[in-house]
Amino acid sequence: MKRLILTAAVAALVVQFGCTLAEVKVNVASERTSLENQILGSYNSLSEETLLVASVRGVDPLGRIQIPPRKSREQQDAITAMQVMSFHADDVESFKRLGWAGEDNQGLLKGFPLARDKAPDDLKDFAARYGQQEFDAVLAEVNRAREAVMRRAIETNASLTQADLPKVRGVFAKLAVDTARPGEKLQAADGTWTVKK
């Protein structure tokens, strides 16, 4: 079994949405295919780029303003997407704990009814103040960001094309299953929903 260390610049993006920069390491032990290694390598690289962008100083030791190196539009869009995912990470985690959201088999979030009556004590205030419109907007924004990251994984791998998008989605969905916590909703390949034990 190979070990996968996934560095996600979740925090830096007001990650888990607290406006702090943090590095999250997820250890997943599994057998991986060559395609999974390529895609996850691109994701890790993008995570590292995001951390670097967040930590670059704006001035040199003499106090002169430094211009950051130029990035392509696609690269910048992917970094912004990582920041969006990090910014909303805390809310997404709470949505999952409440049963309001789950990970579908396409690597995206799926919303469920906002059942506030079963909220744990530590999430009662959160559940009470979150409206349907804001919930829908956050899910849509996070899913757009995930789509951008998936596109970037294809763009940065010479052996992948847009025709490989379903495979890329599958890898991201598998990662979501591997990192899901007990009690979170997950969609199987056949479309059925289960709760992780």
Backbone as CSV, one residue per row, in Angstrom:
resi,resn,N_x,N_y,N_z,CA_x,CA_y,CA_z,C_x,C_y,C_z
1,MET,0.832,-1.173,0.000,0.000,0.000,0.000,0.878,1.238,0.000
2,LYS,0.456,2.175,-0.730,1.224,3.412,-0.818,0.576,4.444,0.084
3,ARG,1.366,5.342,0.577,0.830,6.407,1.430,0.717,7.668,0.600
4,LEU,-0.370,8.333,0.767,-0.622,9.576,0.058,-0.690,10.693,1.079
5,ILE,0.142,11.670,0.873,0.064,12.813,1.772,-0.452,13.976,0.943
6,LEU,-1.633,14.400,1.263,-2.302,15.446,0.519,-2.203,16.738,1.316
7,THR,-1.543,17.703,0.781,-1.440,18.966,1.483,-2.470,19.907,0.908
8,ALA,-3.412,20.303,1.712,-4.456,21.190,1.235,-4.327,22.516,1.940
9,ALA,-4.205,23.547,1.180,-4.073,24.864,1.753,-5.444,25.353,2.125
10,VAL,-5.970,24.673,3.025,-7.321,24.971,3.373,-7.394,26.222,4.178
11,ALA,-6.603,26.351,5.057,-6.734,27.446,5.947,-6.580,28.745,5.236
12,ALA,-5.517,28.901,4.609,-5.169,30.159,4.035,-6.319,30.788,3.357
13,LEU,-7.252,30.395,3.333,-8.321,30.896,2.561,-9.420,31.099,3.520
14,VAL,-8.930,31.606,4.570,-9.903,31.868,5.561,-10.531,30.525,5.743
15,VAL,-9.623,29.673,5.800,-9.988,28.308,5.733,-10.951,28.002,6.805
16,GLN,-11.634,27.057,6.482,-12.649,26.537,7.344,-13.134,27.729,8.010
17,PHE,-13.029,28.446,7.280,-13.386,29.789,7.107,-13.270,30.580,8.353
18,GLY,-12.095,30.694,8.743,-11.854,31.469,9.916,-10.862,32.547,9.647
19,CYS,-10.426,32.729,8.464,-9.496,33.766,8.093,-8.118,33.492,8.638
20,THR,-7.721,32.284,8.591,-6.374,31.966,9.020,-5.738,31.124,7.950
21,LEU,-4.424,31.085,7.957,-3.729,30.283,6.966,-3.186,29.067,7.667
22,ALA,-3.570,27.919,7.159,-3.108,26.705,7.808,-2.820,25.665,6.765
23,GLU,-2.058,24.695,7.154,-1.737,23.601,6.253,-2.357,22.345,6.836
24,VAL,-3.105,21.648,6.001,-3.757,20.444,6.462,-3.128,19.274,5.736
25,LYS,-2.749,18.269,6.479,-2.182,17.080,5.864,-3.150,15.934,6.100
26,VAL,-3.510,15.280,5.011,-4.411,14.147,5.102,-3.630,12.915,4.686
27,ASN,-3.573,11.937,5.550,-2.889,10.695,5.219,-3.935,9.666,4.823
28,VAL,-3.811,9.171,3.615,-4.735,8.169,3.135,-3.915,6.985,2.656
29,ALA,-4.160,5.845,3.244,-3.439,4.652,2.823,-4.320,3.893,1.857
30,SER,-3.873,3.747,0.620,-4.651,3.018,-0.359,-3.784,2.668,-1.551
31,GLU,-4.285,1.747,-2.332,-3.635,1.426,-3.586,-4.121,2.462,-4.593
32,ARG,-3.209,3.071,-5.296,-3.600,4.091,-6.250,-3.170,3.700,-7.651
33,THR,-3.967,4.138,-8.600,-3.620,3.907,-9.989,-2.686,5.023,-10.454
34,SER,-2.100,4.822,-11.605,-1.233,5.851,-12.189,-2.010,7.148,-12.407
35,LEU,-3.260,7.032,-12.873,-4.093,8.211,-13.087,-4.327,8.951,-11.775
36,GLU,-4.653,8.220,-10.714,-4.853,8.865,-9.417,-3.595,9.584,-8.966
37,ASN,-2.440,8.943,-9.148,-1.173,9.586,-8.767,-0.962,10.879,-9.540
38,GLN,-1.252,10.885,-10.828,-1.074,12.092,-11.646,-2.000,13.206,-11.180
39,ILE,-3.259,12.876,-10.980,-4.245,13.888,-10.594,-3.951,14.432,-9.201
40,LEU,-3.666,13.533,-8.273,-3.376,13.985,-6.916,-2.062,14.752,-6.853
41,GLY,-1.116,14.419,-7.723,0.121,15.188,-7.809,-0.159,16.618,-8.233
42,SER,-1.051,16.781,-9.214,-1.439,18.123,-9.662,-2.135,18.885,-8.541
43,TYR,-3.004,18.191,-7.814,-3.731,18.820,-6.707,-2.758,19.268,-5.620
44,ASN,-1.812,18.401,-5.278,-0.822,18.761,-4.256,0.014,19.954,-4.704
45,SER,0.386,19.961,-5.966,1.165,21.069,-6.508,0.377,22.372,-6.408
46,LEU,-0.893,22.315,-6.734,-1.744,23.492,-6.656,-1.895,23.951,-5.210
47,SER,-2.004,23.014,-4.282,-2.089,23.355,-2.865,-0.829,24.087,-2.412
48,GLU,0.328,23.588,-2.856,1.594,24.238,-2.493,1.684,25.633,-3.103
49,GLU,1.233,25.784,-4.354,1.233,27.100,-4.991,0.376,28.075,-4.206
50,THR,-0.776,27.594,-3.737,-1.682,28.450,-2.980,-1.030,28.911,-1.687
51,LEU,-0.337,27.998,-1.014,0.377,28.378,0.203,1.461,29.396,-0.097
52,LEU,2.168,29.207,-1.191,3.222,30.151,-1.556,2.659,31.531,-1.848
53,VAL,1.540,31.580,-2.569,0.914,32.859,-2.886,0.533,33.580,-1.603
54,ALA,0.029,32.836,-0.642,-0.409,33.440,0.617,0.756,33.900,1.480
55,SER,1.944,33.340,1.240,3.063,33.672,2.113,4.089,34.601,1.472
56,VAL,3.889,34.992,0.216,4.848,35.860,-0.469,4.811,37.259,0.145
57,ARG,5.985,37.774,0.429,6.081,39.122,0.988,5.910,40.153,-0.123
58,GLY,5.303,41.275,0.225,5.064,42.333,-0.744,6.208,43.317,-0.854
59,VAL,7.176,43.237,0.071,8.316,44.155,0.035,9.596,43.371,0.258
60,ASP,10.688,43.896,-0.293,11.980,43.235,-0.093,12.602,43.760,1.207
61,PRO,13.766,43.253,1.594,14.390,43.685,2.855,14.690,45.186,2.921
62,LEU,14.763,45.842,1.754,15.033,47.282,1.741,13.753,48.111,1.738
63,GLY,12.597,47.420,1.800,11.328,48.137,1.848,10.737,48.459,0.490
64,ARG,11.359,47.962,-0.584,10.823,48.218,-1.924,9.717,47.208,-2.235
65,ILE,8.696,47.695,-2.915,7.579,46.823,-3.284,8.054,45.816,-4.321
66,GLN,7.730,44.548,-4.073,8.088,43.490,-5.009,6.845,43.062,-5.775
67,ILE,7.014,42.939,-7.065,5.913,42.485,-7.913,5.971,40.963,-7.965
68,PRO,4.866,40.304,-7.624,4.871,38.836,-7.651,5.022,38.325,-9.081
69,PRO,5.565,37.115,-9.228,5.719,36.562,-10.573,4.355,36.395,-11.237
70,ARG,4.337,36.588,-12.550,3.085,36.475,-13.304,2.628,35.026,-13.373
71,LYS,1.338,34.869,-13.362,0.730,33.550,-13.486,-0.264,33.602,-14.647
72,SER,-0.448,32.461,-15.284,-1.432,32.411,-16.367,-2.828,32.589,-15.768
73,ARG,-3.776,32.954,-16.610,-5.156,33.128,-16.156,-5.687,31.822,-15.551
74,GLU,-5.380,30.705,-16.207,-5.846,29.406,-15.731,-5.243,29.065,-14.374
75,GLN,-3.941,29.358,-14.234,-3.254,29.091,-12.969,-3.835,29.959,-11.854
76,GLN,-4.063,31.227,-12.153,-4.638,32.126,-11.160,-6.055,31.703,-10.792
77,ASP,-6.850,31.278,-11.790,-8.212,30.813,-11.508,-8.194,29.607,-10.580
78,ALA,-7.255,28.698,-10.789,-7.159,27.502,-9.951,-6.739,27.866,-8.524
79,ILE,-5.815,28.804,-8.401,-5.394,29.246,-7.065,-6.566,29.920,-6.349
80,THR,-7.304,30.745,-7.066,-8.481,31.389,-6.484,-9.497,30.332,-6.051
81,ALA,-9.660,29.293,-6.861,-10.589,28.209,-6.524,-10.163,27.524,-5.228
82,MET,-8.861,27.279,-5.068,-8.369,26.660,-3.836,-8.660,27.567,-2.640
83,GLN,-8.517,28.863,-2.835,-8.788,29.813,-1.764,-10.272,29.807,-1.390
84,VAL,-11.138,29.729,-2.392,-12.584,29.667,-2.132,-12.911,28.413,-1.328
85,MET,-12.337,27.285,-1.727,-12.588,26.038,-1.006,-12.105,26.134,0.435
86,SER,-10.975,26.740,0.635,-10.447,26.910,1.990,-11.317,27.857,2.808
87,PHE,-11.764,28.920,2.167,-12.583,29.914,2.863,-13.863,29.292,3.407
88,HIS,-14.453,28.410,2.630,-15.733,27.809,3.013,-15.583,26.461,3.725
89,ALA,-14.382,26.033,3.983,-14.153,24.699,4.553,-14.878,24.474,5.876
90,ASP,-14.863,25.423,6.770,-15.537,25.255,8.070,-17.041,25.097,7.890
91,ASP,-17.617,25.938,7.035,-19.058,25.846,6.808,-19.418,24.516,6.158
92,VAL,-18.635,24.087,5.181,-18.905,22.813,4.507,-18.824,21.663,5.513
93,GLU,-17.836,21.703,6.381,-17.717,20.668,7.410,-18.959,20.658,8.297
94,SER,-19.443,21.836,8.665,-20.657,21.925,9.489,-21.872,21.416,8.716
95,PHE,-21.980,21.768,7.430,-23.093,21.273,6.608,-23.117,19.741,6.615
96,LYS,-21.940,19.144,6.480,-21.857,17.683,6.452,-22.253,17.086,7.801
97,ARG,-21.783,17.685,8.879,-22.134,17.184,10.228,-23.629,17.280,10.477
98,LEU,-24.256,18.319,9.946,-25.692,18.510,10.117,-26.518,17.621,9.186
99,GLY,-25.852,17.000,8.210,-26.567,16.187,7.227,-27.180,17.016,6.111
100,TRP,-26.772,18.284,6.024,-27.295,19.177,4.991,-26.604,18.983,3.658
101,ALA,-25.401,18.413,3.654,-24.635,18.244,2.422,-23.896,16.917,2.475
102,GLY,-23.667,16.365,1.301,-22.894,15.141,1.179,-22.017,15.213,-0.055
103,GLU,-21.121,14.247,-0.162,-20.201,14.179,-1.301,-20.797,13.262,-2.356
104,ASP,-21.037,13.801,-3.568,-21.596,12.954,-4.611,-20.505,12.163,-5.332
105,ASN,-20.898,11.322,-6.249,-19.937,10.465,-6.945,-19.243,11.169,-8.112
106,GLN,-19.404,12.479,-8.197,-18.747,13.285,-9.222,-17.724,14.256,-8.629
107,GLY,-17.446,14.115,-7.337,-16.487,14.988,-6.681,-17.064,16.336,-6.284
108,LEU,-18.386,16.437,-6.227,-19.055,17.692,-5.892,-19.928,17.513,-4.653
109,LEU,-20.348,18.647,-4.087,-21.251,18.629,-2.945,-22.695,18.573,-3.423
110,LYS,-23.525,17.848,-2.700,-24.950,17.764,-2.980,-25.672,18.245,-1.740
111,GLY,-26.629,19.142,-1.922,-27.389,19.666,-0.801,-28.594,18.805,-0.460
112,PHE,-28.944,18.807,0.822,-30.121,18.114,1.337,-30.923,19.123,2.145
113,PRO,-32.144,18.779,2.547,-32.955,19.725,3.326,-32.238,20.193,4.602
114,LEU,-32.473,21.448,4.952,-31.846,22.044,6.131,-32.633,21.670,7.387
115,ALA,-32.405,20.476,7.869,-33.075,19.993,9.084,-32.350,20.570,10.294
116,ARG,-32.986,21.532,10.933,-32.354,22.218,12.068,-32.671,21.542,13.401
117,ASP,-33.715,20.735,13.445,-34.180,20.159,14.702,-33.236,19.127,15.310
118,LYS,-32.339,18.547,14.521,-31.428,17.525,15.041,-29.988,18.035,15.170
119,ALA,-29.817,19.344,15.151,-28.471,19.919,15.234,-27.840,19.630,16.590
120,PRO,-26.567,19.193,16.595,-25.882,19.012,17.879,-25.757,20.373,18.584
121,ASP,-25.576,20.332,19.884,-25.521,21.567,20.672,-24.512,22.570,20.125
122,ASP,-23.327,22.085,19.710,-22.301,23.007,19.246,-22.613,23.615,17.881
123,LEU,-23.663,23.112,17.186,-24.031,23.662,15.877,-25.422,24.293,15.862
124,LYS,-26.081,24.379,17.005,-27.441,24.931,17.052,-27.487,26.383,16.565
125,ASP,-26.568,27.217,17.034,-26.549,28.623,16.608,-26.241,28.720,15.118
126,PHE,-25.282,27.940,14.666,-24.920,27.922,13.245,-26.139,27.545,12.412
127,ALA,-26.820,26.469,12.794,-27.976,25.986,12.042,-29.106,27.011,12.026
128,ALA,-29.290,27.713,13.137,-30.376,28.688,13.242,-30.146,29.911,12.353
129,ARG,-28.912,30.298,12.166,-28.649,31.537,11.416,-28.420,31.317,9.921
130,TYR,-28.250,30.063,9.481,-27.971,29.800,8.075,-29.275,29.634,7.310
131,GLY,-29.510,30.521,6.334,-30.714,30.445,5.515,-30.491,29.618,4.255
132,GLN,-31.580,29.203,3.627,-31.515,28.379,2.424,-30.746,29.072,1.299
133,GLN,-30.989,30.347,1.104,-30.342,31.079,0.019,-28.824,31.125,0.210
134,GLU,-28.377,31.413,1.423,-26.942,31.457,1.689,-26.327,30.064,1.547
135,PHE,-27.023,29.048,2.050,-26.570,27.659,1.933,-26.381,27.279,0.460
136,ASP,-27.402,27.564,-0.358,-27.321,27.241,-1.786,-26.166,27.979,-2.460
137,ALA,-25.963,29.240,-2.074,-24.887,30.041,-2.668,-23.512,29.475,-2.318
138,VAL,-23.322,29.050,-1.073,-22.032,28.487,-0.653,-21.769,27.179,-1.399
139,LEU,-22.760,26.300,-1.474,-22.574,25.036,-2.197,-22.223,25.286,-3.660
140,ALA,-22.928,26.213,-4.295,-22.658,26.520,-5.706,-21.238,27.068,-5.883
141,GLU,-20.816,27.937,-4.980,-19.485,28.532,-5.076,-18.394,27.475,-4.873
142,VAL,-18.577,26.602,-3.896,-17.598,25.550,-3.647,-17.561,24.578,-4.827
143,ASN,-18.713,24.225,-5.379,-18.724,23.309,-6.521,-18.066,23.924,-7.755
144,ARG,-18.270,25.222,-7.979,-17.573,25.895,-9.097,-16.067,25.845,-8.881
145,ALA,-15.646,26.049,-7.641,-14.216,26.008,-7.322,-13.668,24.602,-7.542
146,ARG,-14.393,23.582,-7.117,-13.947,22.208,-7.332,-13.827,21.901,-8.826
147,GLU,-14.781,22.376,-9.603,-14.733,22.166,-11.064,-13.473,22.818,-11.645
148,ALA,-13.139,24.009,-11.168,-11.939,24.705,-11.659,-10.682,23.916,-11.308
149,VAL,-10.630,23.341,-10.127,-9.471,22.544,-9.718,-9.374,21.280,-10.576
150,MET,-10.507,20.667,-10.870,-10.495,19.477,-11.731,-10.001,19.816,-13.139
151,ARG,-10.472,20.953,-13.662,-10.005,21.381,-14.995,-8.498,21.628,-14.987
152,ARG,-8.014,22.232,-13.901,-6.574,22.505,-13.797,-5.775,21.206,-13.720
153,ALA,-6.314,20.196,-13.061,-5.637,18.899,-13.002,-5.481,18.323,-14.406
154,ILE,-6.477,18.520,-15.250,-6.397,18.043,-16.635,-5.388,18.876,-17.413
155,GLU,-5.446,20.198,-17.242,-4.550,21.099,-17.977,-3.082,20.853,-17.664
156,THR,-2.784,20.436,-16.446,-1.384,20.287,-16.043,-0.847,18.871,-16.234
157,ASN,-1.642,17.991,-16.800,-1.206,16.631,-17.087,-1.268,16.386,-18.580
158,ALA,-0.110,16.227,-19.191,-0.043,16.051,-20.636,-0.792,14.814,-21.109
159,SER,-0.929,13.823,-20.262,-1.592,12.585,-20.672,-3.114,12.642,-20.517
160,LEU,-3.654,13.770,-20.046,-5.102,13.895,-19.858,-5.692,14.906,-20.825
161,THR,-6.935,14.645,-21.220,-7.691,15.583,-22.064,-9.056,15.796,-21.423
162,GLN,-9.845,16.686,-21.989,-11.191,16.926,-21.469,-12.025,15.649,-21.469
163,ALA,-11.703,14.724,-22.365,-12.422,13.446,-22.401,-12.195,12.637,-21.127
164,ASP,-11.138,12.965,-20.388,-10.822,12.262,-19.144,-11.534,12.859,-17.929
165,LEU,-12.353,13.886,-18.137,-13.021,14.540,-17.006,-13.802,13.558,-16.130
166,PRO,-14.541,12.592,-16.691,-15.231,11.635,-15.809,-14.264,10.857,-14.903
167,LYS,-13.096,10.506,-15.420,-12.101,9.805,-14.608,-11.582,10.726,-13.500
168,VAL,-11.343,11.981,-13.855,-10.857,12.955,-12.870,-11.900,13.147,-11.772
169,ARG,-13.161,13.258,-12.172,-14.241,13.380,-11.192,-14.241,12.175,-10.251
170,GLY,-14.034,10.996,-10.829,-14.005,9.775,-10.030,-12.890,9.784,-8.997
171,VAL,-11.730,10.305,-9.387,-10.603,10.373,-8.447,-10.933,11.335,-7.310
172,PHE,-11.516,12.492,-7.639,-11.870,13.449,-6.593,-12.976,12.891,-5.690
173,ALA,-13.923,12.145,-6.272,-14.971,11.522,-5.467,-14.371,10.476,-4.526
174,LYS,-13.419,9.702,-5.031,-12.760,8.680,-4.207,-11.998,9.336,-3.056
175,LEU,-11.336,10.448,-3.340,-10.632,11.180,-2.291,-11.617,11.647,-1.218
176,ALA,-12.781,12.129,-1.649,-13.795,12.578,-0.689,-14.260,11.418,0.190
177,VAL,-14.430,10.240,-0.394,-14.838,9.059,0.374,-13.741,8.686,1.364
178,ASP,-12.494,8.692,0.885,-11.369,8.309,1.746,-11.193,9.238,2.943
179,THR,-11.522,10.505,2.767,-11.298,11.485,3.833,-12.565,11.832,4.616
180,ALA,-13.703,11.237,4.239,-14.965,11.522,4.923,-14.911,11.029,6.363
181,ARG,-15.650,11.715,7.215,-15.736,11.346,8.618,-17.002,10.521,8.852
182,PRO,-17.004,9.734,9.904,-18.211,8.968,10.218,-19.427,9.899,10.341
183,GLY,-20.543,9.453,9.784,-21.773,10.232,9.822,-22.003,11.077,8.585
184,GLU,-20.993,11.211,7.719,-21.149,12.026,6.511,-21.814,11.233,5.400
185,LYS,-22.613,11.924,4.597,-23.329,11.301,3.482,-22.418,11.192,2.268
186,LEU,-22.451,10.002,1.641,-21.630,9.728,0.466,-22.480,9.036,-0.591
187,GLN,-22.244,9.392,-1.849,-22.963,8.760,-2.948,-22.084,7.700,-3.587
188,ALA,-22.613,6.501,-3.706,-21.885,5.399,-4.336,-21.922,5.564,-5.851
189,ALA,-21.097,4.784,-6.544,-21.037,4.846,-8.003,-22.392,4.577,-8.645
190,ASP,-23.222,3.756,-8.004,-24.535,3.424,-8.567,-25.593,4.493,-8.263
191,GLY,-25.206,5.569,-7.573,-26.124,6.668,-7.299,-26.811,6.613,-5.948
192,THR,-26.664,5.509,-5.227,-27.294,5.408,-3.916,-26.492,6.189,-2.875
193,TRP,-27.195,6.677,-1.859,-26.563,7.448,-0.787,-26.458,6.605,0.470
194,THR,-25.312,6.708,1.127,-25.085,6.011,2.388,-24.482,7.003,3.379
195,VAL,-24.395,6.572,4.607,-23.750,7.378,5.651,-22.506,6.610,6.070
196,LYS,-21.356,7.276,6.086,-20.119,6.606,6.444,-20.165,6.159,7.898
197,LYS,-19.764,4.945,8.103,-19.745,4.358,9.453,-18.436,4.637,10.144
